[in-house]
Amino acid sequence: MRFVPSLVHGLADYSSGALVLAVPVVVQEPEPARHVMMIIGTLVLLNAVLTDYRAGILPFLRLRLHLRIEAVLGALMIALPFIVTLTLPMAIMTCLFGVTFLLLAATTVLPEQACGKRRRDSA
């Protein structure tokens, strides 16, 4: 069931991308893990900026592709503690971000669904 509006999704993308970028630096995570987290945070922000939705700045990617990319990034975030060495708090945070990305990818309303809903409401 898709119920998250694309504007809310976009705001979540920008805030979560910024957090994924900032948290490893603030908590002084070891080098390889910090760099991987910063790359993922940059990809999340780039994905948000380039998506054709209400929060997008340079509309290049369709929302459906954006959600697929986000699902892949979410799965990567969940797998990350098993790929690189993370402190326990960072591993938990990484998994929570991954689950959040997957949930957002699965529950964001697609444009064709929003249009169909409006048509039904106006009839």
Phi and psi restraints in degrees (range 20) as a CNS / XPLOR table:
assign (resid 1 and name C) (resid 2 and name N)
       (resid 2 and name CA) (resid 2 and name C) 1.0 -101.6 20.0 2
assign (resid 2 and name N) (resid 2 and name CA)
       (resid 2 and name C) (resid 3 and name N) 1.0 121.5 20.0 2
assign (resid 2 and name C) (resid 3 and name N)
       (resid 3 and name CA) (resid 3 and name C) 1.0 -138.4 20.0 2
assign (resid 3 and name N) (resid 3 and name CA)
       (resid 3 and name C) (resid 4 and name N) 1.0 -5.4 20.0 2
assign (resid 3 and name C) (resid 4 and name N)
       (resid 4 and name CA) (resid 4 and name C) 1.0 -87.2 20.0 2
assign (resid 4 and name N) (resid 4 and name CA)
       (resid 4 and name C) (resid 5 and name N) 1.0 119.9 20.0 2
assign (resid 4 and name C) (resid 5 and name N)
       (resid 5 and name CA) (resid 5 and name C) 1.0 -65.1 20.0 2
assign (resid 5 and name N) (resid 5 and name CA)
       (resid 5 and name C) (resid 6 and name N) 1.0 151.2 20.0 2
assign (resid 5 and name C) (resid 6 and name N)
       (resid 6 and name CA) (resid 6 and name C) 1.0 -63.8 20.0 2
assign (resid 6 and name N) (resid 6 and name CA)
       (resid 6 and name C) (resid 7 and name N) 1.0 -30.7 20.0 2
assign (resid 6 and name C) (resid 7 and name N)
       (resid 7 and name CA) (resid 7 and name C) 1.0 -65.6 20.0 2
assign (resid 7 and name N) (resid 7 and name CA)
       (resid 7 and name C) (resid 8 and name N) 1.0 -43.6 20.0 2
assign (resid 7 and name C) (resid 8 and name N)
       (resid 8 and name CA) (resid 8 and name C) 1.0 -62.9 20.0 2
assign (resid 8 and name N) (resid 8 and name CA)
       (resid 8 and name C) (resid 9 and name N) 1.0 -41.8 20.0 2
assign (resid 8 and name C) (resid 9 and name N)
       (resid 9 and name CA) (resid 9 and name C) 1.0 -60.8 20.0 2
assign (resid 9 and name N) (resid 9 and name CA)
       (resid 9 and name C) (resid 10 and name N) 1.0 -43.7 20.0 2
assign (resid 9 and name C) (resid 10 and name N)
       (resid 10 and name CA) (resid 10 and name C) 1.0 -62.2 20.0 2
assign (resid 10 and name N) (resid 10 and name CA)
       (resid 10 and name C) (resid 11 and name N) 1.0 -43.2 20.0 2
assign (resid 10 and name C) (resid 11 and name N)
       (resid 11 and name CA) (resid 11 and name C) 1.0 -62.9 20.0 2
assign (resid 11 and name N) (resid 11 and name CA)
       (resid 11 and name C) (resid 12 and name N) 1.0 -38.9 20.0 2
assign (resid 11 and name C) (resid 12 and name N)
       (resid 12 and name CA) (resid 12 and name C) 1.0 -65.2 20.0 2
assign (resid 12 and name N) (resid 12 and name CA)
       (resid 12 and name C) (resid 13 and name N) 1.0 -37.7 20.0 2
assign (resid 12 and name C) (resid 13 and name N)
       (resid 13 and name CA) (resid 13 and name C) 1.0 -60.9 20.0 2
assign (resid 13 and name N) (resid 13 and name CA)
       (resid 13 and name C) (resid 14 and name N) 1.0 -49.5 20.0 2
assign (resid 13 and name C) (resid 14 and name N)
       (resid 14 and name CA) (resid 14 and name C) 1.0 -65.0 20.0 2
assign (resid 14 and name N) (resid 14 and name CA)
       (resid 14 and name C) (resid 15 and name N) 1.0 -43.1 20.0 2
assign (resid 14 and name C) (resid 15 and name N)
       (resid 15 and name CA) (resid 15 and name C) 1.0 -69.8 20.0 2
assign (resid 15 and name N) (resid 15 and name CA)
       (resid 15 and name C) (resid 16 and name N) 1.0 -42.2 20.0 2
assign (resid 15 and name C) (resid 16 and name N)
       (resid 16 and name CA) (resid 16 and name C) 1.0 -69.4 20.0 2
assign (resid 16 and name N) (resid 16 and name CA)
       (resid 16 and name C) (resid 17 and name N) 1.0 -37.5 20.0 2
assign (resid 16 and name C) (resid 17 and name N)
       (resid 17 and name CA) (resid 17 and name C) 1.0 -61.6 20.0 2
assign (resid 17 and name N) (resid 17 and name CA)
       (resid 17 and name C) (resid 18 and name N) 1.0 -43.1 20.0 2
assign (resid 17 and name C) (resid 18 and name N)
       (resid 18 and name CA) (resid 18 and name C) 1.0 -64.2 20.0 2
assign (resid 18 and name N) (resid 18 and name CA)
       (resid 18 and name C) (resid 19 and name N) 1.0 -40.6 20.0 2
assign (resid 18 and name C) (resid 19 and name N)
       (resid 19 and name CA) (resid 19 and name C) 1.0 -66.5 20.0 2
assign (resid 19 and name N) (resid 19 and name CA)
       (resid 19 and name C) (resid 20 and name N) 1.0 -42.5 20.0 2
assign (resid 19 and name C) (resid 20 and name N)
       (resid 20 and name CA) (resid 20 and name C) 1.0 -63.1 20.0 2
assign (resid 20 and name N) (resid 20 and name CA)
       (resid 20 and name C) (resid 21 and name N) 1.0 -32.5 20.0 2
assign (resid 20 and name C) (resid 21 and name N)
       (resid 21 and name CA) (resid 21 and name C) 1.0 -72.0 20.0 2
assign (resid 21 and name N) (resid 21 and name CA)
       (resid 21 and name C) (resid 22 and name N) 1.0 -42.5 20.0 2
assign (resid 21 and name C) (resid 22 and name N)
       (resid 22 and name CA) (resid 22 and name C) 1.0 -84.2 20.0 2
assign (resid 22 and name N) (resid 22 and name CA)
       (resid 22 and name C) (resid 23 and name N) 1.0 -40.3 20.0 2
assign (resid 22 and name C) (resid 23 and name N)
       (resid 23 and name CA) (resid 23 and name C) 1.0 -58.3 20.0 2
assign (resid 23 and name N) (resid 23 and name CA)
       (resid 23 and name C) (resid 24 and name N) 1.0 -45.7 20.0 2
assign (resid 23 and name C) (resid 24 and name N)
       (resid 24 and name CA) (resid 24 and name C) 1.0 -62.1 20.0 2
assign (resid 24 and name N) (resid 24 and name CA)
       (resid 24 and name C) (resid 25 and name N) 1.0 -30.5 20.0 2
assign (resid 24 and name C) (resid 25 and name N)
       (resid 25 and name CA) (resid 25 and name C) 1.0 -73.8 20.0 2
assign (resid 25 and name N) (resid 25 and name CA)
       (resid 25 and name C) (resid 26 and name N) 1.0 -43.7 20.0 2
assign (resid 25 and name C) (resid 26 and name N)
       (resid 26 and name CA) (resid 26 and name C) 1.0 -64.9 20.0 2
assign (resid 26 and name N) (resid 26 and name CA)
       (resid 26 and name C) (resid 27 and name N) 1.0 -43.1 20.0 2
assign (resid 26 and name C) (resid 27 and name N)
       (resid 27 and name CA) (resid 27 and name C) 1.0 -87.2 20.0 2
assign (resid 27 and name N) (resid 27 and name CA)
       (resid 27 and name C) (resid 28 and name N) 1.0 3.6 20.0 2
assign (resid 27 and name C) (resid 28 and name N)
       (resid 28 and name CA) (resid 28 and name C) 1.0 54.1 20.0 2
assign (resid 28 and name N) (resid 28 and name CA)
       (resid 28 and name C) (resid 29 and name N) 1.0 55.2 20.0 2
assign (resid 28 and name C) (resid 29 and name N)
       (resid 29 and name CA) (resid 29 and name C) 1.0 -65.6 20.0 2
assign (resid 29 and name N) (resid 29 and name CA)
       (resid 29 and name C) (resid 30 and name N) 1.0 146.7 20.0 2
assign (resid 29 and name C) (resid 30 and name N)
       (resid 30 and name CA) (resid 30 and name C) 1.0 -56.8 20.0 2
assign (resid 30 and name N) (resid 30 and name CA)
       (resid 30 and name C) (resid 31 and name N) 1.0 156.9 20.0 2
assign (resid 30 and name C) (resid 31 and name N)
       (resid 31 and name CA) (resid 31 and name C) 1.0 -47.0 20.0 2
assign (resid 31 and name N) (resid 31 and name CA)
       (resid 31 and name C) (resid 32 and name N) 1.0 -61.6 20.0 2
assign (resid 31 and name C) (resid 32 and name N)
       (resid 32 and name CA) (resid 32 and name C) 1.0 -59.9 20.0 2
assign (resid 32 and name N) (resid 32 and name CA)
       (resid 32 and name C) (resid 33 and name N) 1.0 -41.8 20.0 2
assign (resid 32 and name C) (resid 33 and name N)
       (resid 33 and name CA) (resid 33 and name C) 1.0 -65.9 20.0 2
assign (resid 33 and name N) (resid 33 and name CA)
       (resid 33 and name C) (resid 34 and name N) 1.0 -40.3 20.0 2
assign (resid 33 and name C) (resid 34 and name N)
       (resid 34 and name CA) (resid 34 and name C) 1.0 -62.5 20.0 2
assign (resid 34 and name N) (resid 34 and name CA)
       (resid 34 and name C) (resid 35 and name N) 1.0 -43.4 20.0 2
assign (resid 34 and name C) (resid 35 and name N)
       (resid 35 and name CA) (resid 35 and name C) 1.0 -66.0 20.0 2
assign (resid 35 and name N) (resid 35 and name CA)
       (resid 35 and name C) (resid 36 and name N) 1.0 -41.2 20.0 2
assign (resid 35 and name C) (resid 36 and name N)
       (resid 36 and name CA) (resid 36 and name C) 1.0 -63.5 20.0 2
assign (resid 36 and name N) (resid 36 and name CA)
       (resid 36 and name C) (resid 37 and name N) 1.0 -43.6 20.0 2
assign (resid 36 and name C) (resid 37 and name N)
       (resid 37 and name CA) (resid 37 and name C) 1.0 -63.7 20.0 2
assign (resid 37 and name N) (resid 37 and name CA)
       (resid 37 and name C) (resid 38 and name N) 1.0 -39.1 20.0 2
assign (resid 37 and name C) (resid 38 and name N)
       (resid 38 and name CA) (resid 38 and name C) 1.0 -67.8 20.0 2
assign (resid 38 and name N) (resid 38 and name CA)
       (resid 38 and name C) (resid 39 and name N) 1.0 -36.1 20.0 2
assign (resid 38 and name C) (resid 39 and name N)
       (resid 39 and name CA) (resid 39 and name C) 1.0 -65.5 20.0 2
assign (resid 39 and name N) (resid 39 and name CA)
       (resid 39 and name C) (resid 40 and name N) 1.0 -44.5 20.0 2
assign (resid 39 and name C) (resid 40 and name N)
       (resid 40 and name CA) (resid 40 and name C) 1.0 -63.9 20.0 2
assign (resid 40 and name N) (resid 40 and name CA)
       (resid 40 and name C) (resid 41 and name N) 1.0 -43.5 20.0 2
assign (resid 40 and name C) (resid 41 and name N)
       (resid 41 and name CA) (resid 41 and name C) 1.0 -60.1 20.0 2
assign (resid 41 and name N) (resid 41 and name CA)
       (resid 41 and name C) (resid 42 and name N) 1.0 -40.8 20.0 2
assign (resid 41 and name C) (resid 42 and name N)
       (resid 42 and name CA) (resid 42 and name C) 1.0 -64.5 20.0 2
assign (resid 42 and name N) (resid 42 and name CA)
       (resid 42 and name C) (resid 43 and name N) 1.0 -41.7 20.0 2
assign (resid 42 and name C) (resid 43 and name N)
       (resid 43 and name CA) (resid 43 and name C) 1.0 -63.8 20.0 2
assign (resid 43 and name N) (resid 43 and name CA)
       (resid 43 and name C) (resid 44 and name N) 1.0 -39.2 20.0 2
assign (resid 43 and name C) (resid 44 and name N)
       (resid 44 and name CA) (resid 44 and name C) 1.0 -63.1 20.0 2
assign (resid 44 and name N) (resid 44 and name CA)
       (resid 44 and name C) (resid 45 and name N) 1.0 -45.5 20.0 2
assign (resid 44 and name C) (resid 45 and name N)
       (resid 45 and name CA) (resid 45 and name C) 1.0 -66.7 20.0 2
assign (resid 45 and name N) (resid 45 and name CA)
       (resid 45 and name C) (resid 46 and name N) 1.0 -41.3 20.0 2
assign (resid 45 and name C) (resid 46 and name N)
       (resid 46 and name CA) (resid 46 and name C) 1.0 -63.7 20.0 2
assign (resid 46 and name N) (resid 46 and name CA)
       (resid 46 and name C) (resid 47 and name N) 1.0 -41.2 20.0 2
assign (resid 46 and name C) (resid 47 and name N)
       (resid 47 and name CA) (resid 47 and name C) 1.0 -59.8 20.0 2
assign (resid 47 and name N) (resid 47 and name CA)
       (resid 47 and name C) (resid 48 and name N) 1.0 -40.8 20.0 2
assign (resid 47 and name C) (resid 48 and name N)
       (resid 48 and name CA) (resid 48 and name C) 1.0 -68.4 20.0 2
assign (resid 48 and name N) (resid 48 and name CA)
       (resid 48 and name C) (resid 49 and name N) 1.0 -45.1 20.0 2
assign (resid 48 and name C) (resid 49 and name N)
       (resid 49 and name CA) (resid 49 and name C) 1.0 -62.8 20.0 2
assign (resid 49 and name N) (resid 49 and name CA)
       (resid 49 and name C) (resid 50 and name N) 1.0 -38.3 20.0 2
assign (resid 49 and name C) (resid 50 and name N)
       (resid 50 and name CA) (resid 50 and name C) 1.0 -90.3 20.0 2
assign (resid 50 and name N) (resid 50 and name CA)
       (resid 50 and name C) (resid 51 and name N) 1.0 3.4 20.0 2
assign (resid 50 and name C) (resid 51 and name N)
       (resid 51 and name CA) (resid 51 and name C) 1.0 -91.2 20.0 2
assign (resid 51 and name N) (resid 51 and name CA)
       (resid 51 and name C) (resid 52 and name N) 1.0 143.1 20.0 2
assign (resid 51 and name C) (resid 52 and name N)
       (resid 52 and name CA) (resid 52 and name C) 1.0 -85.0 20.0 2
assign (resid 52 and name N) (resid 52 and name CA)
       (resid 52 and name C) (resid 53 and name N) 1.0 77.2 20.0 2
assign (resid 52 and name C) (resid 53 and name N)
       (resid 53 and name CA) (resid 53 and name C) 1.0 -145.7 20.0 2
assign (resid 53 and name N) (resid 53 and name CA)
       (resid 53 and name C) (resid 54 and name N) 1.0 178.3 20.0 2
assign (resid 53 and name C) (resid 54 and name N)
       (resid 54 and name CA) (resid 54 and name C) 1.0 -60.0 20.0 2
assign (resid 54 and name N) (resid 54 and name CA)
       (resid 54 and name C) (resid 55 and name N) 1.0 -27.2 20.0 2
assign (resid 54 and name C) (resid 55 and name N)
       (resid 55 and name CA) (resid 55 and name C) 1.0 -96.2 20.0 2
assign (resid 55 and name N) (resid 55 and name CA)
       (resid 55 and name C) (resid 56 and name N) 1.0 -4.2 20.0 2
assign (resid 55 and name C) (resid 56 and name N)
       (resid 56 and name CA) (resid 56 and name C) 1.0 -72.3 20.0 2
assign (resid 56 and name N) (resid 56 and name CA)
       (resid 56 and name C) (resid 57 and name N) 1.0 149.0 20.0 2
assign (resid 56 and name C) (resid 57 and name N)
       (resid 57 and name CA) (resid 57 and name C) 1.0 -103.4 20.0 2
assign (resid 57 and name N) (resid 57 and name CA)
       (resid 57 and name C) (resid 58 and name N) 1.0 -45.5 20.0 2
assign (resid 57 and name C) (resid 58 and name N)
       (resid 58 and name CA) (resid 58 and name C) 1.0 -117.7 20.0 2
assign (resid 58 and name N) (resid 58 and name CA)
       (resid 58 and name C) (resid 59 and name N) 1.0 87.3 20.0 2
assign (resid 58 and name C) (resid 59 and name N)
       (resid 59 and name CA) (resid 59 and name C) 1.0 -65.8 20.0 2
assign (resid 59 and name N) (resid 59 and name CA)
       (resid 59 and name C) (resid 60 and name N) 1.0 97.6 20.0 2
assign (resid 59 and name C) (resid 60 and name N)
       (resid 60 and name CA) (resid 60 and name C) 1.0 -118.4 20.0 2
assign (resid 60 and name N) (resid 60 and name CA)
       (resid 60 and name C) (resid 61 and name N) 1.0 -42.3 20.0 2
assign (resid 60 and name C) (resid 61 and name N)
       (resid 61 and name CA) (resid 61 and name C) 1.0 -95.2 20.0 2
assign (resid 61 and name N) (resid 61 and name CA)
       (resid 61 and name C) (resid 62 and name N) 1.0 140.9 20.0 2
assign (resid 61 and name C) (resid 62 and name N)
       (resid 62 and name CA) (resid 62 and name C) 1.0 -73.6 20.0 2
assign (resid 62 and name N) (resid 62 and name CA)
       (resid 62 and name C) (resid 63 and name N) 1.0 154.0 20.0 2
assign (resid 62 and name C) (resid 63 and name N)
       (resid 63 and name CA) (resid 63 and name C) 1.0 -60.4 20.0 2
assign (resid 63 and name N) (resid 63 and name CA)
       (resid 63 and name C) (resid 64 and name N) 1.0 -37.7 20.0 2
assign (resid 63 and name C) (resid 64 and name N)
       (resid 64 and name CA) (resid 64 and name C) 1.0 -60.0 20.0 2
assign (resid 64 and name N) (resid 64 and name CA)
       (resid 64 and name C) (resid 65 and name N) 1.0 -42.7 20.0 2
assign (resid 64 and name C) (resid 65 and name N)
       (resid 65 and name CA) (resid 65 and name C) 1.0 -67.7 20.0 2
assign (resid 65 and name N) (resid 65 and name CA)
       (resid 65 and name C) (resid 66 and name N) 1.0 -40.8 20.0 2
assign (resid 65 and name C) (resid 66 and name N)
       (resid 66 and name CA) (resid 66 and name C) 1.0 -54.7 20.0 2
assign (resid 66 and name N) (resid 66 and name CA)
       (resid 66 and name C) (resid 67 and name N) 1.0 -45.7 20.0 2
assign (resid 66 and name C) (resid 67 and name N)
       (resid 67 and name CA) (resid 67 and name C) 1.0 -66.2 20.0 2
assign (resid 67 and name N) (resid 67 and name CA)
       (resid 67 and name C) (resid 68 and name N) 1.0 -35.9 20.0 2
assign (resid 67 and name C) (resid 68 and name N)
       (resid 68 and name CA) (resid 68 and name C) 1.0 -66.9 20.0 2
assign (resid 68 and name N) (resid 68 and name CA)
       (resid 68 and name C) (resid 69 and name N) 1.0 -43.1 20.0 2
assign (resid 68 and name C) (resid 69 and name N)
       (resid 69 and name CA) (resid 69 and name C) 1.0 -61.2 20.0 2
assign (resid 69 and name N) (resid 69 and name CA)
       (resid 69 and name C) (resid 70 and name N) 1.0 -42.9 20.0 2
assign (resid 69 and name C) (resid 70 and name N)
       (resid 70 and name CA) (resid 70 and name C) 1.0 -64.2 20.0 2
assign (resid 70 and name N) (resid 70 and name CA)
       (resid 70 and name C) (resid 71 and name N) 1.0 -37.4 20.0 2
assign (resid 70 and name C) (resid 71 and name N)
       (resid 71 and name CA) (resid 71 and name C) 1.0 -64.6 20.0 2
assign (resid 71 and name N) (resid 71 and name CA)
       (resid 71 and name C) (resid 72 and name N) 1.0 -40.2 20.0 2
assign (resid 71 and name C) (resid 72 and name N)
       (resid 72 and name CA) (resid 72 and name C) 1.0 -64.9 20.0 2
assign (resid 72 and name N) (resid 72 and name CA)
       (resid 72 and name C) (resid 73 and name N) 1.0 -43.3 20.0 2
assign (resid 72 and name C) (resid 73 and name N)
       (resid 73 and name CA) (resid 73 and name C) 1.0 -63.7 20.0 2
assign (resid 73 and name N) (resid 73 and name CA)
       (resid 73 and name C) (resid 74 and name N) 1.0 -37.1 20.0 2
assign (resid 73 and name C) (resid 74 and name N)
       (resid 74 and name CA) (resid 74 and name C) 1.0 -64.0 20.0 2
assign (resid 74 and name N) (resid 74 and name CA)
       (resid 74 and name C) (resid 75 and name N) 1.0 -44.3 20.0 2
assign (resid 74 and name C) (resid 75 and name N)
       (resid 75 and name CA) (resid 75 and name C) 1.0 -63.7 20.0 2
assign (resid 75 and name N) (resid 75 and name CA)
       (resid 75 and name C) (resid 76 and name N) 1.0 -39.3 20.0 2
assign (resid 75 and name C) (resid 76 and name N)
       (resid 76 and name CA) (resid 76 and name C) 1.0 -63.5 20.0 2
assign (resid 76 and name N) (resid 76 and name CA)
       (resid 76 and name C) (resid 77 and name N) 1.0 -40.5 20.0 2
assign (resid 76 and name C) (resid 77 and name N)
       (resid 77 and name CA) (resid 77 and name C) 1.0 -63.6 20.0 2
assign (resid 77 and name N) (resid 77 and name CA)
       (resid 77 and name C) (resid 78 and name N) 1.0 -38.1 20.0 2
assign (resid 77 and name C) (resid 78 and name N)
       (resid 78 and name CA) (resid 78 and name C) 1.0 -68.1 20.0 2
assign (resid 78 and name N) (resid 78 and name CA)
       (resid 78 and name C) (resid 79 and name N) 1.0 -37.1 20.0 2
assign (resid 78 and name C) (resid 79 and name N)
       (resid 79 and name CA) (resid 79 and name C) 1.0 -79.8 20.0 2
assign (resid 79 and name N) (resid 79 and name CA)
       (resid 79 and name C) (resid 80 and name N) 1.0 -18.3 20.0 2
assign (resid 79 and name C) (resid 80 and name N)
       (resid 80 and name CA) (resid 80 and name C) 1.0 -54.2 20.0 2
assign (resid 80 and name N) (resid 80 and name CA)
       (resid 80 and name C) (resid 81 and name N) 1.0 -42.9 20.0 2
assign (resid 80 and name C) (resid 81 and name N)
       (resid 81 and name CA) (resid 81 and name C) 1.0 -61.3 20.0 2
assign (resid 81 and name N) (resid 81 and name CA)
       (resid 81 and name C) (resid 82 and name N) 1.0 -20.5 20.0 2
assign (resid 81 and name C) (resid 82 and name N)
       (resid 82 and name CA) (resid 82 and name C) 1.0 -91.3 20.0 2
assign (resid 82 and name N) (resid 82 and name CA)
       (resid 82 and name C) (resid 83 and name N) 1.0 -9.9 20.0 2
assign (resid 82 and name C) (resid 83 and name N)
       (resid 83 and name CA) (resid 83 and name C) 1.0 -99.9 20.0 2
assign (resid 83 and name N) (resid 83 and name CA)
       (resid 83 and name C) (resid 84 and name N) 1.0 -44.8 20.0 2
assign (resid 83 and name C) (resid 84 and name N)
       (resid 84 and name CA) (resid 84 and name C) 1.0 -121.9 20.0 2
assign (resid 84 and name N) (resid 84 and name CA)
       (resid 84 and name C) (resid 85 and name N) 1.0 158.5 20.0 2
assign (resid 84 and name C) (resid 85 and name N)
       (resid 85 and name CA) (resid 85 and name C) 1.0 -78.9 20.0 2
assign (resid 85 and name N) (resid 85 and name CA)
       (resid 85 and name C) (resid 86 and name N) 1.0 121.3 20.0 2
assign (resid 85 and name C) (resid 86 and name N)
       (resid 86 and name CA) (resid 86 and name C) 1.0 -123.7 20.0 2
assign (resid 86 and name N) (resid 86 and name CA)
       (resid 86 and name C) (resid 87 and name N) 1.0 151.5 20.0 2
assign (resid 86 and name C) (resid 87 and name N)
       (resid 87 and name CA) (resid 87 and name C) 1.0 -68.1 20.0 2
assign (resid 87 and name N) (resid 87 and name CA)
       (resid 87 and name C) (resid 88 and name N) 1.0 158.3 20.0 2
assign (resid 87 and name C) (resid 88 and name N)
       (resid 88 and name CA) (resid 88 and name C) 1.0 -58.1 20.0 2
assign (resid 88 and name N) (resid 88 and name CA)
       (resid 88 and name C) (resid 89 and name N) 1.0 -47.1 20.0 2
assign (resid 88 and name C) (resid 89 and name N)
       (resid 89 and name CA) (resid 89 and name C) 1.0 -60.6 20.0 2
assign (resid 89 and name N) (resid 89 and name CA)
       (resid 89 and name C) (resid 90 and name N) 1.0 -38.2 20.0 2
assign (resid 89 and name C) (resid 90 and name N)
       (resid 90 and name CA) (resid 90 and name C) 1.0 -70.3 20.0 2
assign (resid 90 and name N) (resid 90 and name CA)
       (resid 90 and name C) (resid 91 and name N) 1.0 -36.2 20.0 2
assign (resid 90 and name C) (resid 91 and name N)
       (resid 91 and name CA) (resid 91 and name C) 1.0 -64.0 20.0 2
assign (resid 91 and name N) (resid 91 and name CA)
       (resid 91 and name C) (resid 92 and name N) 1.0 -42.1 20.0 2
assign (resid 91 and name C) (resid 92 and name N)
       (resid 92 and name CA) (resid 92 and name C) 1.0 -65.3 20.0 2
assign (resid 92 and name N) (resid 92 and name CA)
       (resid 92 and name C) (resid 93 and name N) 1.0 -45.4 20.0 2
assign (resid 92 and name C) (resid 93 and name N)
       (resid 93 and name CA) (resid 93 and name C) 1.0 -62.1 20.0 2
assign (resid 93 and name N) (resid 93 and name CA)
       (resid 93 and name C) (resid 94 and name N) 1.0 -41.4 20.0 2
assign (resid 93 and name C) (resid 94 and name N)
       (resid 94 and name CA) (resid 94 and name C) 1.0 -61.8 20.0 2
assign (resid 94 and name N) (resid 94 and name CA)
       (resid 94 and name C) (resid 95 and name N) 1.0 -44.5 20.0 2
assign (resid 94 and name C) (resid 95 and name N)
       (resid 95 and name CA) (resid 95 and name C) 1.0 -64.8 20.0 2
assign (resid 95 and name N) (resid 95 and name CA)
       (resid 95 and name C) (resid 96 and name N) 1.0 -39.0 20.0 2
assign (resid 95 and name C) (resid 96 and name N)
       (resid 96 and name CA) (resid 96 and name C) 1.0 -64.7 20.0 2
assign (resid 96 and name N) (resid 96 and name CA)
       (resid 96 and name C) (resid 97 and name N) 1.0 -41.5 20.0 2
assign (resid 96 and name C) (resid 97 and name N)
       (resid 97 and name CA) (resid 97 and name C) 1.0 -62.6 20.0 2
assign (resid 97 and name N) (resid 97 and name CA)
       (resid 97 and name C) (resid 98 and name N) 1.0 -41.8 20.0 2
assign (resid 97 and name C) (resid 98 and name N)
       (resid 98 and name CA) (resid 98 and name C) 1.0 -61.1 20.0 2
assign (resid 98 and name N) (resid 98 and name CA)
       (resid 98 and name C) (resid 99 and name N) 1.0 -44.3 20.0 2
assign (resid 98 and name C) (resid 99 and name N)
       (resid 99 and name CA) (resid 99 and name C) 1.0 -64.6 20.0 2
assign (resid 99 and name N) (resid 99 and name CA)
       (resid 99 and name C) (resid 100 and name N) 1.0 -40.3 20.0 2
assign (resid 99 and name C) (resid 100 and name N)
       (resid 100 and name CA) (resid 100 and name C) 1.0 -61.5 20.0 2
assign (resid 100 and name N) (resid 100 and name CA)
       (resid 100 and name C) (resid 101 and name N) 1.0 -43.6 20.0 2
assign (resid 100 and name C) (resid 101 and name N)
       (resid 101 and name CA) (resid 101 and name C) 1.0 -61.2 20.0 2
assign (resid 101 and name N) (resid 101 and name CA)
       (resid 101 and name C) (resid 102 and name N) 1.0 -43.5 20.0 2
assign (resid 101 and name C) (resid 102 and name N)
       (resid 102 and name CA) (resid 102 and name C) 1.0 -64.5 20.0 2
assign (resid 102 and name N) (resid 102 and name CA)
       (resid 102 and name C) (resid 103 and name N) 1.0 -42.1 20.0 2
assign (resid 102 and name C) (resid 103 and name N)
       (resid 103 and name CA) (resid 103 and name C) 1.0 -64.6 20.0 2
assign (resid 103 and name N) (resid 103 and name CA)
       (resid 103 and name C) (resid 104 and name N) 1.0 -42.1 20.0 2
assign (resid 103 and name C) (resid 104 and name N)
       (resid 104 and name CA) (resid 104 and name C) 1.0 -64.2 20.0 2
assign (resid 104 and name N) (resid 104 and name CA)
       (resid 104 and name C) (resid 105 and name N) 1.0 -39.7 20.0 2
assign (resid 104 and name C) (resid 105 and name N)
       (resid 105 and name CA) (resid 105 and name C) 1.0 -64.5 20.0 2
assign (resid 105 and name N) (resid 105 and name CA)
       (resid 105 and name C) (resid 106 and name N) 1.0 -33.0 20.0 2
assign (resid 105 and name C) (resid 106 and name N)
       (resid 106 and name CA) (resid 106 and name C) 1.0 -85.9 20.0 2
assign (resid 106 and name N) (resid 106 and name CA)
       (resid 106 and name C) (resid 107 and name N) 1.0 -19.7 20.0 2
assign (resid 106 and name C) (resid 107 and name N)
       (resid 107 and name CA) (resid 107 and name C) 1.0 -116.5 20.0 2
assign (resid 107 and name N) (resid 107 and name CA)
       (resid 107 and name C) (resid 108 and name N) 1.0 0.3 20.0 2
assign (resid 107 and name C) (resid 108 and name N)
       (resid 108 and name CA) (resid 108 and name C) 1.0 -78.0 20.0 2
assign (resid 108 and name N) (resid 108 and name CA)
       (resid 108 and name C) (resid 109 and name N) 1.0 133.8 20.0 2
assign (resid 108 and name C) (resid 109 and name N)
       (resid 109 and name CA) (resid 109 and name C) 1.0 -69.0 20.0 2
assign (resid 109 and name N) (resid 109 and name CA)
       (resid 109 and name C) (resid 110 and name N) 1.0 128.0 20.0 2
assign (resid 109 and name C) (resid 110 and name N)
       (resid 110 and name CA) (resid 110 and name C) 1.0 -81.5 20.0 2
assign (resid 110 and name N) (resid 110 and name CA)
       (resid 110 and name C) (resid 111 and name N) 1.0 153.8 20.0 2
assign (resid 110 and name C) (resid 111 and name N)
       (resid 111 and name CA) (resid 111 and name C) 1.0 -56.0 20.0 2
assign (resid 111 and name N) (resid 111 and name CA)
       (resid 111 and name C) (resid 112 and name N) 1.0 -41.2 20.0 2
assign (resid 111 and name C) (resid 112 and name N)
       (resid 112 and name CA) (resid 112 and name C) 1.0 -67.1 20.0 2
assign (resid 112 and name N) (resid 112 and name CA)
       (resid 112 and name C) (resid 113 and name N) 1.0 -28.4 20.0 2
assign (resid 112 and name C) (resid 113 and name N)
       (resid 113 and name CA) (resid 113 and name C) 1.0 -74.1 20.0 2
assign (resid 113 and name N) (resid 113 and name CA)
       (resid 113 and name C) (resid 114 and name N) 1.0 -39.1 20.0 2
assign (resid 113 and name C) (resid 114 and name N)
       (resid 114 and name CA) (resid 114 and name C) 1.0 -65.4 20.0 2
assign (resid 114 and name N) (resid 114 and name CA)
       (resid 114 and name C) (resid 115 and name N) 1.0 -40.7 20.0 2
assign (resid 114 and name C) (resid 115 and name N)
       (resid 115 and name CA) (resid 115 and name C) 1.0 -65.0 20.0 2
assign (resid 115 and name N) (resid 115 and name CA)
       (resid 115 and name C) (resid 116 and name N) 1.0 -42.9 20.0 2
assign (resid 115 and name C) (resid 116 and name N)
       (resid 116 and name CA) (resid 116 and name C) 1.0 -62.5 20.0 2
assign (resid 116 and name N) (resid 116 and name CA)
       (resid 116 and name C) (resid 117 and name N) 1.0 -37.1 20.0 2
assign (resid 116 and name C) (resid 117 and name N)
       (resid 117 and name CA) (resid 117 and name C) 1.0 -66.6 20.0 2
assign (resid 117 and name N) (resid 117 and name CA)
       (resid 117 and name C) (resid 118 and name N) 1.0 -41.6 20.0 2
assign (resid 117 and name C) (resid 118 and name N)
       (resid 118 and name CA) (resid 118 and name C) 1.0 -64.8 20.0 2
assign (resid 118 and name N) (resid 118 and name CA)
       (resid 118 and name C) (resid 119 and name N) 1.0 -40.6 20.0 2
assign (resid 118 and name C) (resid 119 and name N)
       (resid 119 and name CA) (resid 119 and name C) 1.0 -63.0 20.0 2
assign (resid 119 and name N) (resid 119 and name CA)
       (resid 119 and name C) (resid 120 and name N) 1.0 -41.0 20.0 2
assign (resid 119 and name C) (resid 120 and name N)
       (resid 120 and name CA) (resid 120 and name C) 1.0 -66.3 20.0 2
assign (resid 120 and name N) (resid 120 and name CA)
       (resid 120 and name C) (resid 121 and name N) 1.0 -38.2 20.0 2
assign (resid 120 and name C) (resid 121 and name N)
       (resid 121 and name CA) (resid 121 and name C) 1.0 -68.6 20.0 2
assign (resid 121 and name N) (resid 121 and name CA)
       (resid 121 and name C) (resid 122 and name N) 1.0 -34.6 20.0 2
assign (resid 121 and name C) (resid 122 and name N)
       (resid 122 and name CA) (resid 122 and name C) 1.0 -80.9 20.0 2
assign (resid 122 and name N) (resid 122 and name CA)
       (resid 122 and name C) (resid 123 and name N) 1.0 -17.5 20.0 2
